[in-house]
Each structure stands twice: as structure tokens, then as C-alpha cells.
């Protein structure tokens, strides 16, 4: 069944007014096949400079493939992308000079040590001499790897090797920093530290792309979220607007002073934006609504029509990012 795609970034009027140089990445009909399987299908996506874009999607949705294409690890089957103005097909070397990727699986020569790995990575981006030494030391300390600086890569724990993989991007701070599942295998304290470091990258001028399956990570980091499924782009927008797009996503619990009568129940059901209502008890009503911030003022005005019964308690719960994710991806199942 074909998916009705939504792409606020691509189709909205404000995007049409933006100039090409205002985007860090512009993909055009970007596609990748592995044999007979299409992993990424005609992806059109524009990513603003100076933001953190989080990629969400089920396993096999094309997140990693997209990251590998824009970092020139892979070549596209069809289409192309501009990264900081450079074409990934025609100018891959220039793309690599302005971007860097932290891979999902940590990569390092088994006998090398963290200090050596970071020093080599810095040298590849032109960081030399005392500056390189200073940045390597600073990064090892920031990522809690200083005590392990002389430990061979093969002897690092999973969490240590993952922190080292992410730390590579902090010895030179690329214009486009790409992270694929940056905090897998990392404990909770380590996750928070790494999230804060990634946000700091943005504050210092980098554009950041993060692919993750962790909802809390997405909520903590994202300026905008892109959801992919089956290699296709479903939607891109801010977390707030994505939550607002979930029909009946807000849950409003109303407690009344007196038992709820039929006329009150019908009044609530007929308010524009009501998706579903349910009696929880004789004086408590649970309603699923679109945009509670619009629905509640209408409801309170209407309460004058039902006489003496009054509201004693109002509780509102907005949809979670899990709800948003399911709203879009269930359509592709």
C-alpha cells in the first residue's frame, strides 16, 4: 500500500524562500540498492545548517544507508546529495574535508591505543603539533577515556570503544558531524555526558545528524526529527509540531464536582477536536483530543451551557515521541 508522504521541510513555503547555501545537506532522488533490495528510495531531504537533525526509523528503514551515502562511505545507485555545497558523486574528497562520521560499530586497529587513534584522526583533518596533542588530551578527558589512553583497542570495554568512536569527531569538530547510534553500549551517565557534548558541537557551529532508535535520545537532542520507513521519507518537523500532528494524541482528564449527565457527555463529544471520550467514573471523563491548547478554551466556554456542574480538576498529557513514531510508521506496515 503506498504511503502518503509528508515533508514539511521540502514542501513548505518557508523552505522555498531559503537559499541553497543555507542548507548543510540537500539530497535529490537519493537511492541505494543492495542487489535487488532497495534500501533507500528517492530520498529528497533538506537539512538546515546549525541544527541537530535526528533520524528515526525501524530497523532496515535506511537510516545508516543515508548516513553512509552523505559521508561518501557508499556510492548512490541513483540521485545525489550536496553536503555543504559539495556533490557526493563529483566531489567526494571535499565532502570528507567538511564532514565526519561516527560509525554504529566502533572502528579501530586492534593493537592501537585511544591516544594513538585520536591523534591519527586529528592528523587526517590537518590538526598538528601542540594543538593536536592538546586536543587529544582534552578529548580523552572529556569522554572519560584518560585512564584508558594506553589500553589497546582490543581490550577496551564496549562502552569505552563506543565513546572513543564518538570522540573522534571532537578532535577537529567538522562542519557536518554525523553520528550513527552514538550511545549504544554506553551507561546512563555516559549517555547524558555524550548528549551534552553533541549539543555543544551544535552550539559551536557544527551541523549535527544523529541516527538513533532511542526515543529519549531523540527528545533530548533534536531540533528537528526525520522519520524514515522502508527507505522512504515520511515526515520532517520539530518535535512539538510532530506531536501536534497526532490526531487525538492529547489526553485530557476532567474531574467534575457532580456525576456526569448525558447532556454534558454529548456536549464534550461534539466539541471540535474531540476524537474519543470515555467515562472513567461517574464524575471523571477521559477525552482524546487534537491540540488540547485549542480544545480546552472551547470546552470551558461551553461549560456554561450545562448548568451547575463544575470542573474540579484538569490533567493534560501530550503524545509521546513513541506515539508520533507509531502514528507514521504503522501506515507503512
N, C-alpha and C positions, 0 to 999 in steps of 0.2 A: 504494500500500500504506500503510495507516495507521501512524503512528509511535507506539510505546508511550512516552509521555512520562514523564519522571521529574522531580520538582520537590521536592528536599529542603527548600527554603525554604518552600514553600507547604503541604506535607503533613505535615511532621514535627511531633511532639508539642511540641517546644520552641517552635515558632512559634505554635502555638495558645495558648500561655501569654503571649505578648507582647502588649502593648497597642498600639493603633493609632498612638499618638503616638511610639512607638519606631522607627517606620519613616520614612525620608525619602521613599520612593515606594511607593505601592500602586496597581498597575494592576488593573482589573477588566474582563475580557472586552474588552480594548482592541483595536480593529480599525481598519484603514485600507485603503480601496480606492482604486486609481487606475484609473478606468474599470471595466473588467471584471476587472482583476487585483487580487487581494487581497495586499497587501504585508505586512500584519500581521494575524494571525488569532487573535482571542480570547485575547490575552496576559494571563495572571494572574501577576504577579510582585511580590514584596515585597523592598524593599532597605533594609537596616538603616542607621540613622544612624551616621555616624562611621566608615564603611568605604570602601574603594575596590572598587567592583564593575567588573569588566572584561567587556565584551560581545564574544564571539567568534561568528563565523558566516561561511559562504561569502558571496561577493558576491550580493546580492539576498535575503539572509536576513531583512532587516527591521531591522537594527541602526540605521541612520540614521533610518529612519522612526520607530522608537520614540523616539529622542532628540529628533526634531523635534516629536513629539506631546507629550512631557512638558515641553518648553520652550515650548509653545504656538505654535511656528512653523507647525504644521499643526493642523487640527481632526480629531478621530477620526470615522470613519464610524459606529462602534458603540462602546459601552463608555465608560469614562472612567479617570481616574487621579487620585490625590491626591498632591500634591507639597508636602511639609512641612505637610500637613493641608489644603491648598487644592485645590479641584477645578479641573482644567484647563478644563472646559467653562464652569463658572459663575463662576470667579474667576481668569481668565487674568492680570489685572493683578497680583494678589497673588502668583501663581506667578512672574511675571517679577521681582518685587521680591526674592524669596528664592533665585532661581536665575539662572544664566547659561550660555550655550553657546559653545564654541569650534568653529566650523564646519570641516568637512573641507577646503573650499576657502576660502582666506583672503579676507576681505571688507574693503574699504576704498575710499574715494573716491580715484580715481587721482592727483589733484593734492595730496591731503593727505599730511602727513609723520607718521612714527611718534609723535613727541611730541604732535602735534595729535590723532591718532586715540586715543591712550591717555587724553589729557586729556578729550576728549569722552565717552569711555566711562565714565570715573570720574564725570563730572558727571551722567550719566544715573542713577547709583546714589547720588547725594547727597553725593559727596566733593567738597569745595570748598576754596577759598583755599589757604593754605600747605600744608595736609595733602595736597591734590590734587597740588600742584607737587612735594612731597617724594616721594609715592608713584609718580608718573610717572617721575621721575628714577631712583629706586631700581629700578623695574621695568625700565626701559630698560637699566640697567647689569647687572641680574641676567640678562637674556636676551640679553646681548651685542649690544645694539642702540644703545648710546650714541653710537658713532661714526657711526651712520646716522640719528640722530634728526632731521636736517634734510633727509634724502633723500626725494624724492616717492615715494609708494607704488608708482607705476608703474615706478620704477627700482630697486626692491628685488629681490634675488635670490629664487628660490623658497624657499630655506631661511630667509632673513630675513623674508619675508612670513608664513611659517608660524609662526615664533617670535613675531612680532607678534600674530598671531591668537590664539595661546595666552596671550600676555602680558596680553591684555585682562582676563582673569579674575583677575589678580593685583593690579590697582589698587583692587579693592574686596572681593575674597575672599568670594564668595557662600556661602550656607549649602549650596547644592547646585551643584557645579561639574561641568559636562558637557563632555567632550572627544570629538570625532569625529576619529579618526585623527590624534592630536596631533603625531606626529613624522615624518609623510611629508615627503619632500624635505629632511630635516634630516640632517646628517652624524653620525657615530657619537659624537663628543664632545658635540655639541649634543643628541643623544637622551638621553644619560646626565644631562646638566645638567637637561633638561626633566623627565625622570622623577623626579629628586630634588626638583625644585620642586613637582611634583604630589603627591608623598608628603608634602612639607612642608605643603601645603594641608590634607591629612587630619590631620596632627599638630596643626594649629592649629584644628581643629574642623569643617572642612567635610566633607560627604559628597561623594564623587567617583565619577562614572561615566565610564568610558573605553571607547569602541568602537575595536577595532583588529583588524587581520589579522596583526599581528606577534607571534609566539609569545614571543619573548624579552621584548618589552614587557609582555605579559600576565603572564609569570612574575615579572618584576621588580616589578610594581605591585600585583597582585591580592591582596585579602583573600579575595574570592570571585569565581568565574567563572560567567557565564551563557552557555550555548551556544544560539544560535538557528539554525533552518534552515527555509526555506520559510515564513517569517513565523510560526513556531511556537516555543514554549519547549520545549527538550529537557531541560535539566538546569541546576541551580544548586547549586554547592557550593564548598568550599575546594579548592585545587589538590591538596593531599595526599589528600583523600577521593576526588577525581575520578581520581587516578592509581590508587588502591586499587580503584576500581570496574572497571578494565580487566581482563577475565578473561585470565589467562595473561600479564599485562603485564610482570611482573618476570622478568628473565633471570638465571639462576644458572649460572655456570660452575664446575664441580668438577674438580679435578685429583687423581688418585689415585696412590699410590706404585706400584701394580701394575696390569697390564692389567685392564680391567673385564670381569667374567664375567656370564653371563646372570642368575644369581640376584640380583646387585647391580642390574642394569638393571631387572629385574622389581620389585624392592623399591622403587626410586625411582618407577617408573611407577604403583605402587599407593598411594603416599602421597597423602592427601587434599590437594587443591590443585594437584597436578601436571596441567598442561594438555597438555604435549608434552615429549618428551625426545629427544635426538639425540646419537649418538656422534660427537664431533669428531675424536678419535683413539683409539687403543686404551686410553689411560688418561685421557681427558678427555671429560667429559659436559656437554652444554648442555641446561638444562631451563627451560621457560617455566612459571611458577607464579603462583598467586594469592597475593598478600601474602607476600612472601619472609620477612618478620619472623615470621610464624606457621609457615611451611613449614620453615625451616632448623632450629629446635629439634627438630621431629619427625624430620627426616631424620637429624640427628646421633645422636639416641637409637636410631634404627633401625639405625645402622651397626654396632652391637654384634652384630647378627644375621648379619652376613656374614663374620665371621672376621677374618683378619689384614690385609686390605686397609684402608688408611687414607687419609684426605684430606690432601693436601699443600697445596692452595690452594683458596680460595673467593673468587669475584668476583661481585658482585651489581650489576645495572644496573636501575634502576626505569624504568617507561614515561615517555616524554617527554610534554609537552603536545600535541605533534603526534599521538602515539598516542591520547591521550584524544579529541582533536578528531575524528580519523578514526573512532574507535570509535562515536561518537554520530552524526556526520553521514553516514557511509556507509549507515546504516539508512534514510536519507531519500531516497537516490538512486533 
